[in-house]
Amino acid sequence: QDGLLSDGKGLRAFDPKQLPDPAWALSIFGGTGLTAYFGLGEIGKPKAGETLVVSAAAGAVGSTVVQIGKILGCRVIGIAGGAAKCAFVRDELGADEVIDYKHEKVGDALKAQGFDGAKAQVRMPTGSIKHTGEQTVSVSLHTDVAVDVQVTVVGEVV
């Protein structure tokens, strides 16, 4: 779809001045939040008890996906780069486990967490994770669905 033509019926005006911070209109209530919400809820469709692996978990969309995953009752494994970002994903966002791709081999770390593959993947075009000395790892192991939207993988708990 390239555009929308409407007479306004059925649409609701959004007043960013009613938000605690008007910037929310561009973030959580804008493209960031919509990408996370629909990418996870309409494409990934995780269920309570499943494992949700979120790459770029400290980023705008990824951090939203981590929180939605926890609300849905998923076990969330966040992937981020560096100690500060990993601490943020674990301590502030509530991820159950965090993998530091700068200091860990992602594939090995995922296996150690009991992750055995994905049932669905919703990812960005650049969704693979590279680690020096390790083969490029894409967390889309055994995927049935791949959509280029957000770096998110859903798999079952083992």
PAZAPA-4460 file (N, C-alpha, C; in steps of 0.05 Angstrom, whole numbers, plus 32768, in hexadecimal, padded with zeros to 4 digits):
% residues 158
    n_x    n_y    n_z   ca_x   ca_y   ca_z    c_x    c_y    c_z   seq   type   mol
   8011   7FE9   8000   8000   8000   8000   8012   8019   8000     1      Q     A
   800C   802B   7FEF   801C   8043   7FEC   8010   805C   7FFA     2      D     A
   7FF6   805A   7FFF   7FE9   8072   800B   7FCE   806A   8016     3      G     A
   7FC0   807F   8020   7FA6   807B   802C   7F95   8093   8024     4      L     A
   7F7D   808E   801B   7F6A   80A3   8015   7F51   809E   8026     5      L     A
   7F49   80B2   8036   7F33   80AE   8048   7F23   80C7   804C     6      S     A
   7F0A   80C4   8051   7EF9   80DB   8057   7EFA   80E1   8076     7      D     A
   7F09   80D2   8084   7F0D   80D7   80A1   7EFA   80C6   80B2     8      G     A
   7EE6   80B9   80A7   7ED4   80A9   80B7   7EE3   8090   80C1     9      K     A
   7EDF   808B   80DA   7EEC   8074   80E7   7F09   807A   80F0    10      G     A
   7F13   8091   80EB   7F2E   8099   80F4   7F2B   80A9   810E    11      L     A
   7F3F   80A8   811E   7F3F   80B7   8137   7F57   80C9   8138    12      R     A
   7F53   80E2   813F   7F6A   80F5   8141   7F7B   80ED   8159    13      A     A
   7F94   80F1   8156   7FA8   80EA   816B   7FB5   8105   8173    14      F     A
   7FB3   810C   818C   7FBE   8125   8196   7FD7   811F   81A7    15      D     A
   7FEF   8122   819C   8007   811C   81AB   800B   812D   81C4    16      P     A
   7FFD   8143   81C6   7FFF   8154   81DE   7FF3   8147   81F6    17      K     A
   7FE2   8132   81F2   7FD6   8124   8208   7FE9   810E   8214    18      Q     A
   7FFF   810A   8207   8013   80F6   8211   8025   8103   8226    19      L     A
   8030   80F2   8238   8043   80FD   824B   805B   810A   823E    20      P     A
   8063   8100   8227   8079   810B   8218   8071   810A   81FA    21      D     A
   806F   8120   81ED   8067   8120   81D1   8078   810F   81BE    22      P     A
   8090   8109   81C6   80A2   80F8   81B6   8096   80DB   81B4    23      A     A
   8085   80D4   81C7   8078   80B9   81C6   8069   80B6   81AC    24      W     A
   805F   80CC   81A0   8050   80CA   8187   8061   80C0   8171    25      A     A
   807B   80C4   8172   808D   80BA   815E   809A   80A0   8165    26      L     A
   8097   8097   817E   80A4   807F   8186   8090   8069   818C    27      S     A
   8088   8066   81A5   8076   8050   81AC   805B   8051   819F    28      I     A
   8051   8069   8199   8037   806B   818B   803B   8070   816D    29      F     A
   8054   8070   8164   805A   8074   8148   8065   805A   813B    30      G     A
   8077   805D   8129   8082   8047   811A   808F   8032   812B    31      G     A
   809D   803A   8140   80AB   8028   8152   8098   8014   815F    32      T     A
   8084   8020   816C   8070   800F   817B   805F   7FFE   8168    33      G     A
   8057   800A   8152   8047   7FFB   813F   8056   7FE4   8133    34      L     A
   8070   7FE8   812C   8081   7FD2   8122   8083   7FBC   8136    35      T     A
   8088   7FC3   814F   808B   7FAE   8164   8070   7FA0   8168    36      A     A
   805B   7FAF   816B   8041   7FA3   8171   8037   7F91   815B    37      Y     A
   8037   7F9B   8142   802C   7F8B   812C   8040   7F75   8123    38      F     A
   805A   7F7C   8124   806D   7F67   811C   806C   7F4F   812E    39      G     A
   806A   7F54   8148   8069   7F3E   815C   804D   7F32   815D    40      L     A
   8038   7F43   8160   801D   7F3A   8165   800F   7F2E   814C    41      G     A
   8015   7F39   8135   8007   7F30   811D   8017   7F1C   810C    42      E     A
   8032   7F1E   810E   8043   7F0C   80FE   804F   7EF6   810F    43      I     A
   805D   7EFE   8125   8069   7EEA   8136   8056   7ED9   8146    44      G     A
   8041   7EE6   8151   802C   7ED9   8160   8036   7EC6   8176    45      K     A
   8047   7ED0   8188   8051   7EBE   819D   803B   7EB8   81B2    46      P     A
   803E   7EA2   81BF   802B   7E9A   81D4   8039   7E99   81EE    47      K     A
   802B   7E9C   8204   8036   7E9A   821F   8045   7E80   8221    48      A     A
   805D   7E81   822D   806D   7E69   8231   8081   7E65   821A    49      G     A
   807E   7E72   8204   8091   7E6F   81EE   80A9   7E81   81F3    50      E     A
   80C0   7E7B   81E6   80D7   7E8B   81E8   80D8   7E9F   81D2    51      T     A
   80DD   7EB8   81D8   80DF   7ECE   81C5   80FC   7ED8   81C5    52      L     A
   810A   7ED5   81AF   8125   7EDF   81AD   8124   7EF9   819E    53      V     A
   812E   7F0F   81AA   812C   7F29   819F   8148   7F34   8199    54      V     A
   8150   7F35   8180   8169   7F41   8179   8165   7F5F   8178    55      S     A
   817A   7F6F   817C   8178   7F8C   817E   8165   7F93   8195    56      A     A
   8166   7F84   81AB   8154   7F87   81C1   8156   7FA2   81D0    57      A     A
   816C   7FB0   81CC   816F   7FCA   81D9   8167   7FE1   81C7    58      A     A
   8160   7FDA   81AE   8157   7FEF   819C   813A   7FF7   81A0    59      G     A
   8131   800A   8190   8116   8015   8194   8101   8000   8190    60      A     A
   8101   7FF2   817A   80EC   7FDE   8175   80F1   7FC5   8187    61      V     A
   810A   7FBC   8188   8111   7FA5   8197   810A   7FA7   81B5    62      G     A
   810F   7FBF   81C0   8108   7FC2   81DD   80EA   7FC1   81E1    63      S     A
   80DB   7FCA   81CE   80BE   7FC8   81D0   80B5   7FAB   81CD    64      T     A
   80C1   7F9C   81BB   80BB   7F80   81B8   80C1   7F70   81D1    65      V     A
   80D7   7F76   81DE   80DE   7F68   81F7   80C7   7F6C   820B    66      V     A
   80BE   7F84   820F   80A9   7F8A   8223   808E   7F7D   821B    67      Q     A
   8087   7F7E   8202   806E   7F71   81F9   8070   7F53   81FD    68      I     A
   8087   7F48   81F7   808B   7F2B   81FB   8087   7F23   8218    69      G     A
   8092   7F33   822B   808E   7F2D   8247   8071   7F2F   824F    70      K     A
   8063   7F43   8245   8047   7F47   824B   8037   7F2F   8241    71      I     A
   803F   7F23   822A   8031   7F0C   821F   8038   7EF2   822D    72      L     A
   804B   7EF3   8240   8052   7EDB   824F   8068   7ECA   8242    73      G     A
   8077   7ED6   8230   808D   7EC8   8223   80A6   7EC8   8234    74      C     A
   80B7   7EB4   8230   80D2   7EB5   823B   80E2   7EC5   8226    75      R     A
   80EE   7EDB   822E   80FB   7EED   821B   811A   7EEB   821E    76      V     A
   8127   7EE6   8207   8144   7EE7   8206   814B   7EFF   81F4    77      I     A
   8158   7F13   81FF   8160   7F2B   81F0   817C   7F29   81E7    78      G     A
   8182   7F33   81CF   819D   7F34   81C4   81A4   7F51   81C1    79      I     A
   81BA   7F59   81CD   81C3   7F75   81CB   81E2   7F75   81CB    80      A     A
   81EE   7F8C   81C6   820B   7F8E   81C4   8216   7FA0   81DA    81      G     A
   8225   7F94   81EC   8232   7FA2   8201   8225   7F9F   821C    82      G     A
   8234   7FA3   8231   822A   7F9E   824C   8214   7FB1   8254    83      A     A
   8216   7FCB   824D   8202   7FDE   8254   81E7   7FD8   8247    84      A     A
   81E8   7FD2   822D   81CF   7FCC   821F   81C3   7FB2   822A    85      K     A
   81D3   7F9E   822F   81C9   7F85   823A   81BD   7F89   8256    86      C     A
   81C9   7F9A   8266   81BE   7F9F   8281   81A3   7FAD   827E    87      A     A
   81A1   7FC0   826B   8187   7FCE   8266   8172   7FBA   825E    88      F     A
   8178   7FA8   824B   8164   7F94   8242   815B   7F82   8258    89      V     A
   816E   7F79   8269   8167   7F67   827F   815A   7F76   8296    90      R     A
   8166   7F8C   82A0   815D   7F99   82B8   8146   7FAC   82B5    91      D     A
   8145   7FBA   829E   8130   7FCE   829A   8119   7FC3   828A    92      E     A
   811F   7FB3   8275   810A   7FA8   8264   80FF   7F8E   826E    93      L     A
   810E   7F7F   827E   8104   7F67   828A   8109   7F4D   827B    94      G     A
   811C   7F4D   8268   8122   7F34   8259   812C   7F1F   826D    95      A     A
   8124   7F06   8268   812C   7EF0   8279   8149   7EEA   8277    96      D     A
   8154   7EEB   825F   8170   7EE6   8259   8179   7EFA   8245    97      E     A
   8193   7F00   8245   819F   7F13   8232   81B8   7F07   8227    98      V     A
   81BC   7F0A   820D   81D4   7F02   81FF   81E3   7F1A   81F5    99      I     A
   81FC   7F1D   81FC   820D   7F33   81F2   821B   7F2A   81D9   100      D     A
   8212   7F32   81C2   821D   7F28   81A9   823A   7F31   81A5   101      Y     A
   8242   7F45   81B3   825E   7F4F   81B0   8272   7F3D   81BF   102      K     A
   8268   7F2E   81D3   8279   7F1D   81E3   8271   7F00   81E5   103      H     A
   825B   7EF9   81D8   8253   7EDD   81D8   824D   7ED4   81BB   104      E     A
   8250   7EBA   81B7   8247   7EAF   819D   8229   7EAA   819F   105      K     A
   821A   7EB9   818F   81FD   7EB9   8192   81F1   7E9D   818F   106      V     A
   81FA   7E8F   817B   81EF   7E74   8176   81F3   7E62   818E   107      G     A
   820B   7E62   8199   8211   7E52   81B1   8201   7E5B   81C9   108      D     A
   81FF   7E75   81CC   81F0   7E80   81E3   81D2   7E79   81E1   109      A     A
   81C7   7E7A   81C9   81AB   7E72   81C6   81A7   7E54   81CC   110      L     A
   81B9   7E44   81C3   81B7   7E27   81C9   81B9   7E22   81E7   111      K     A
   81CB   7E31   81F4   81CF   7E2F   8211   81B5   7E37   8220   112      A     A
   81A6   7E49   8214   818D   7E52   8220   8176   7E3F   821A   113      Q     A
   817B   7E2A   820B   8167   7E16   8204   8156   7E1E   81EC   114      G     A
   8160   7E31   81DC   8151   7E39   81C4   8158   7E27   81AD   115      F     A
   8145   7E19   81A1   814B   7E06   818C   8140   7E0E   8171   116      D     A
   8139   7E26   816D   8130   7E2F   8153   8117   7E3F   8155   117      G     A
   810F   7E4B   813E   80F9   7E5D   813D   80E1   7E51   8130   118      A     A
   80C9   7E59   8139   80B1   7E51   812A   80A9   7E68   8117   119      K     A
   80B3   7E80   811E   80AD   7E97   810D   80C3   7EAC   8111   120      A     A
   80C9   7EBB   80FC   80DC   7ED0   80FE   80D1   7EE9   80F1   121      Q     A
   80D4   7EFF   80FF   80CC   7F19   80F4   80E6   7F29   80F6   122      V     A
   80F2   7F30   80E0   810D   7F3C   80E2   8110   7F54   80CF   123      R     A
   8125   7F63   80D5   812D   7F78   80C3   813F   7F6C   80AE   124      M     A
   8142   7F7A   8097   8153   7F6F   8082   816F   7F6A   808B   125      P     A
   8179   7F78   809F   8194   7F74   80A9   8194   7F65   80C3   126      T     A
   8182   7F52   80C6   817D   7F45   80DF   8191   7F30   80E9   127      G     A
   81A7   7F2B   80DA   81BA   7F18   80E4   81CD   7F25   80F8   128      S     A
   81D8   7F14   8109   81EB   7F1E   811E   8206   7F13   8117   129      I     A
   821A   7F24   8117   8235   7F1B   8111   8246   7F1C   812A   130      K     A
   8258   7F09   812D   8269   7F08   8144   8285   7F01   8139   131      H     A
   8299   7F10   8141   82B4   7F0B   8137   82BC   7EEE   813E   132      T     A
   82C6   7EE0   8129   82CF   7EC5   812D   82B8   7EB0   812C   133      G     A
   82A0   7EBA   8128   8289   7EA7   8127   827B   7EAB   810D   134      E     A
   8271   7E96   8102   8261   7E98   80EA   8249   7EAA   80EF   135      Q     A
   8241   7EBA   80DB   822A   7ECB   80DE   8212   7EBA   80E7   136      T     A
   8205   7EC2   80FC   81EF   7EB3   8108   81D5   7EC2   8102   137      V     A
   81C3   7EB4   80F5   81A8   7EBF   80F3   8197   7EAE   8105   138      S     A
   8187   7EBB   8116   8177   7EAC   8129   815D   7EA2   811C   139      V     A
   815D   7E9F   8102   8145   7E95   80F5   8147   7E77   80F0   140      S     A
   8153   7E69   8102   8155   7E4C   8100   8139   7E3F   80FE   141      L     A
   8136   7E2E   80EA   811D   7E1F   80E7   8104   7E31   80E4   142      H     A
   8107   7E47   80D7   80F0   7E59   80D5   80DB   7E50   80C2   143      T     A
   80C3   7E56   80C8   80AC   7E51   80B6   80A3   7E6B   80AA   144      D     A
   80A9   7E81   80B7   809F   7E9B   80AE   80B7   7EAF   80B0   145      V     A
   80BB   7EBF   809B   80CF   7ED4   809D   80C3   7EED   8090   146      A     A
   80C2   7F03   809E   80B8   7F1C   8094   80CB   7F32   809C   147      V     A
   80D3   7F42   8088   80E7   7F57   808E   80DA   7F6F   809B   148      D     A
   80D7   7F6E   80B6   80CC   7F84   80C5   80DD   7F8A   80DE   149      V     A
   80E2   7F76   80EE   80F0   7F7B   8108   80FF   7F62   8110   150      Q     A
   8115   7F65   811D   8126   7F4F   8125   8119   7F41   813D   151      V     A
   810A   7F2D   8138   80FC   7F1F   814E   80F8   7F02   8146   152      T     A
   80FE   7EF0   8158   80FA   7ED4   8152   80EA   7EC7   8169   153      V     A
   80D7   7EB7   8162   80C7   7EA9   8176   80CC   7E8B   8174   154      V     A
   80D1   7E7E   818A   80D5   7E62   818A   80C9   7E56   81A3   155      G     A
   80C7   7E3C   81A4   80BB   7E2F   81BB   80D0   7E29   81D1   156      E     A
   80C8   7E2A   81EA   80D9   7E24   8200   80DE   7E06   8200   157      V     A
   80F8   7DFE   8204   80FE   7DE2   8205   8102   7DD9   8221   158      V     A
***
